[in-house]
C-alpha cells in the first residue's frame, strides 16, 4: 500500500469517528434540552461536560483531517 493510500484510509477512519462523535454530541444536547427539568442535576451536568469534551475531540479530529489532507499535496 502506498503512502497516499495509507493517508486516505486514515482520513476515512477519522471521518467515521468524527461522525460518531457528532451524532453522540447532538443526541446528548437533545436529551439535555428535553430532560433538563425532570432529570437529576448530576445527569444534566454530566451531559454538558461530556458535550464539551466531545466538542474538543471533534475539533482536534477535524484539525487532524485538515492536516492530513494538506499533507497529501506533498506526497
C-alpha positions in Angstrom: 0.0 0.0 0.0 1.4 3.4 -1.0 1.8 6.3 1.5 -1.0 8.2 -0.3 -3.5 5.2 0.1 -2.5 4.9 3.7 -3.2 8.5 4.4 -6.5 8.3 2.6 -7.6 5.3 4.6 -6.6 7.1 7.9 -8.6 10.1 6.8 -11.6 7.8 6.1 -11.3 6.3 9.6 -11.1 9.7 11.2 -14.2 10.8 9.2 -16.2 7.9 10.6 -15.0 8.6 14.1 -15.9 12.3 13.6 -19.5 11.4 12.5 -19.9 9.1 15.5 -18.8 11.8 17.9 -21.0 14.4 16.2 -24.0 12.1 16.5 -23.3 11.4 20.1 -22.9 15.1 20.9 -26.1 16.1 19.1 -28.0 13.3 20.9 -26.7 14.4 24.3 -27.7 18.0 23.5 -31.2 16.9 22.5 -31.5 14.7 25.6 -30.4 17.6 27.8 -32.9 20.0 26.3 -35.8 17.5 26.6 -35.0 16.4 30.2 -33.3 19.3 32.0 -36.4 19.8 34.2 -37.1 16.2 35.1 -33.7 14.7 35.2 -31.4 14.8 38.2 -28.9 17.7 38.2 -25.9 15.4 38.1 -27.1 13.8 34.9 -27.6 17.1 33.1 -24.3 18.4 34.4 -22.6 15.2 33.2 -24.2 15.5 29.8 -23.0 19.1 29.5 -19.5 18.2 30.5 -19.5 15.3 28.0 -20.7 17.5 25.2 -17.8 19.9 26.0 -15.3 17.0 25.9 -16.8 15.7 22.7 -16.6 19.1 21.1 -12.9 19.3 22.0 -12.3 15.9 20.4 -14.4 16.9 17.4 -12.2 20.0 17.0 -9.0 18.0 17.3 -10.1 15.3 14.8 -11.2 18.0 12.4 -7.8 19.6 12.7 -6.0 16.3 12.1 -8.1 15.6 9.0 -7.3 19.0 7.5 -3.6 18.5 8.3 -3.6 15.1 6.6 -5.5 16.4 3.6 -2.9 19.1 3.2 -0.1 16.6 3.6 -1.5 14.7 0.6 -0.3 17.5 -1.6 3.3 16.8 -0.7 3.1 13.0 -1.4 
